[in-house]
């Protein structure tokens, strides 16, 4: 791990496997809001503010409706001299389920690059281990639009995207150990990243151990419990153990959660459009949890926040939560 000093902030970076990509900053800025596109008119300015504060890793997806504002912010940041070149940024986007078909992957990536006004992504992820009928970009989607998912052929198309230089790295999101095993069994290029829900109340210990053994970096979305989303809860932010640690440290509860995630060796994705909280979320690298604090956190009862009920169907590949997550619930 190395430190890269950015606008007064030193954000640790980590080299990704199976790529010639520069190291990934271990704190990323999420650009989604529910409902999707809710802040589209102010998002460009928010991202510009994030760049001014020192964020260099930005996470978007085709379904979020945030690719275009992010692209506009990057163009403005270059024009204003906030960054010297696009190469200073690490940009991730994701393949939506309606494009999770072999012949749709490359066109989808080209559309994403067009939205972002970029020549390449740093990281391109399969958003979910699910395919939908092509042509629609909607969530929630119609159950009858769920069609068979062929991970082998979709991954082959992802590998082609990396081979063409349109993305420096490829990976997945919301994949269980079993589903990763399926990809790894035929992959010429193994996934560099698995982006999943992770926070002190959903610690993903089994999955993190598996990914570490396979050289796959875990990215934690909803590190604070996703309060304010359709599926998130206040459980993390109201956890008494976390409140006690935050009080003892003189830090916010959010900072404790992010520091804990960082000490677990994962990349945390933060998402606040409030300037003060955006600053606070950066301040997690120059202090540590004491030896007993991670132990206390490790003892917290576990509860998955996002079961993924929308992805279940009696006629689809996943008829139950257990099948979607292969028991990792």
N, C-alpha and C positions, 0 to 999 in steps of 0.2 A: 504494500500500500504506500502511496506517496501523497504529498500535499501539494496542491497547486494553488498559488495565491491569486485570487481574483478580486479585484476592486476592494482590497482591504480584507477580504475574507479568505481563509484557507480551507478549501473544501477537499477532503480526502478523495482520491480517485483509486480505481481498481482496474487492472488490465482484464479485458474480456478474453475468453478462450476462443479458438477457431476463427480468428480474425486478425487483420493487421490494423484494426481500429485503435485509435488512441484510447487511453484509459477512460472509464466512465466515472463522472462525478457521483459520489455516493449520497448525494442529496439532489432530488429532482423536483421540479415545479410542475404540478398537475394543472391541466387547463380545462377540465370538465366541470360542469355544474348541472344539477338536475332541476327542472327538465333540461335536456340538452339544448344548448344555444341560449339559455336564459340571460347570460351576460355578454352576448355576442357583440353588442354595441360598445361596451366598455372594456372588453377583454384585451384589445390591442394595447391600450394605455396601461392596463394592469401588468401585462407581460413586459412592457418597456420599463416599468417601475421595478419589476423583478430583476431585470438585467442590470439596472442601475445599482440595485442592492448587492448584486454579486452572483445571482443564480445564472448558471450556464447550461443546465440540463433541463430540457422541457419535454413533457410527455403529452401527446395528443393521440387522436384516433379518428378514423373516418366517421364513426357514428357520433362523435362528440360535437361536430359542427365547429370545432375550434382550429382546424388546420389553417383556414384562410386568415383569421385574425393573427395567428402565430406567425404566418408567413409575412404579413404586413408589418408586424412588430420587428421581425428580423431585418426586413428592408429598411425600416426607419432607424433601427439601432446602428446599422452600418452607415447610413447617411448622416446620422448625428454624431458618429464617432464613438458611440458607447462600446462598440467592439471594432477591432481592426479588420477581422475577416470572419466569414461564416464558420471557418474551421475552429473558432473559439467555442462554438456551441455544440452540444450533444443533443440531437433531436431524435425522439422516438415517436413512431406512429404505429397503428395497428390495423390489421386486415379484418374487416367486418365479416360476419358469418355469411352474408349473402354473396360475398366474393371468395368464400372458402371452398373453391373448386379449382382444380389444376389450371384450367385455361383462363381463369379470371384473376389470378393472383398478380401477374405482371401488369395487366391493364389497371388494376386497382392501385398498385404502387405508383404507376405513372400518373394517375389521377391525383394521388396524395402529393406527389412532388410538384405537380402543377398548382395545386392549392397552396402549397408552402412556398412556391417560387424557388425551389431548391433543386440542385442537380443530384443530390444523394441524401439518404437518411443515414444516421449513425446506427439506428436499431429499428428493425421491422419485426413486429410480433403478430402471431396468430392470436386474435383477441379471445376466442373461446374455442374449445374442442367441439364445434358444432357447425353444421352447414344449413343455410336457408336457401329457398328458391332465389335465384339471382334477380336483381333489378330493384329491390326495395332496400332502403336504409331507414329502419325504424326499430324503436325499442320502447315499450314491449312490442313483440311481433306476434303474428298469428300462428297458433300451434300447427295449423295445416301447412304452413310454409316450411316446417322442419323437414329436411331431407337427409339421407345417409351421408355421414362424414367419412371421407377417405383420407386419414392423416398421412399415409405414405405419399400419395400423389400431390397433396397440398404442400407437404414439406419439400418434395422435389422441386416444385415451382418456387418455393421460398429460396432454396439453394441456388436456383437459376438467377434469381434477383440479386443475390450476393455475388455470384459469378460475373454478372454484368456490371458490377460496381454501383448499382443503383441504391444499395444499402451496404454499409460496412459490416453489419452484424445482423443475425436473425435469431429469433427466439419465440417463446410462446407466453401465453397468459392464461391463468386459471386451469393449469394442467396438474393432475395428480401424479404421484410416483408411477402408477401403472400406465397412465397415458404418456408420460415421458419415456418410459421403457419402450412403448410401441414406436415412438419417433426414433429413439436411439437404436433400435434393432435394425433399421434400414438406412439411417442417415449417413451421408457422406460428410456433412458438416453438422456436428451436434449443436443443439440450441445453446446459445451463449447466456440466455436469461430466461427465467420463469417469473413473470409478474403475478403476484397473488395477494389476496387479502392477508394481512398480518399485523397484529398489534398485541399488547400485553394480555388481552383476553382471548386471543386466537393466535397462538405462538407458532404453529406449524412446525413443531419439532421434528416429526418424522420426515416431512418434505424437505426441510432445510438440511437435515443430515444426508438424505439421498442426493440432493442437488450439490452439496459440498463434495461428496464422493465422486460425482460425475463431472465436476468442474463447471457447474451451471450456477451463475449468480442469481440469488433471489432478490427480486424487487418487491418491496412492501407497499401495497396500496392500502388506503384507509388505515394508516398507522395510528389514528386517533379515534377510530370507530365509526367514521363517516356520518357523524351527527349532521342532520339537515338533508340527507338524501332520502329517497323513498324507502330505502331498506336499512339505513343506518340507525344506530341507537345512541343513547347517552351513557351506556354502560361503562365505557372506558373513561370518559370525562368525569363520571361520578364515582369512580372506584376509590374507596377510602384508603387502601394501601398506597395507591399512586398519589393521592392527595397528601398523605403523611410524608412520603419521600420528597415530593415537591416542596412542601413546607420546610423540611429539614435542610434542603439544598438551597432554598431561596430562589427556586426556579418555578416556571409555570409547569402545570401538569403535562401540557403538550410537549414541552422541552424534555421532560423526563421520559415520555414515551419515545420520542425521536432519538434521544441519547441511548435508551435501552436497545432500540432497533439497530442503531449504529454499532453498538458493542456486540451485537449478535452477528456482525459481519455481513449485513444486508444493505441494499440501497433503499432508502426511504423516499417515498414520493409524497410531498406535502401539497396541500391545496387550500390556501387561504388567500382571498383577494383583499384582505385588510392589511394596510401598509405596516402597522405596528406588529401584527402577528407574522407577517412575512419576514420582518427583521428578526423577531424572536426565534423563528424556526431555523434561521441560519446559525444561531448562537448555541450550538450543541457540541462543539469540537474542542473546547479548551477547558473542559472539566470532565470528571468521571463519576460514575456511580461507585459507592463504596462496595466492598466485597459482599456484604450481607444484603444489599438492596436488590441486585439481580436475583439472588436466591429467593427473597420475598416475592418478587414478580413471578418467578418460575412456579411458585406454589398457587398462583391465582387460578380459580376455576375457569375452565375454558368453554367458550361458546362462540360458534361461527356466526358472524353478523349477516352474511349474504348467502343464504342457502341455494339461491339460483332457481327458485320455483318456476320462473318464466321459461327455463330451458327444459322443463320436464313435459313429456307428452306420452299418452298411452300408445300412440302410434310411432313415436320417435325412438332414438337410440337410448334415451335416458327416461325410464319410467318412474324413477325414484331419486331422491337426493343421494341415497347410497350409491346408485349407479353413476350419477354425475361426478361424484367426488371419489368413487371407488373406496368408500368406507372412511375416507379421511374427513370426518365431520364430528 
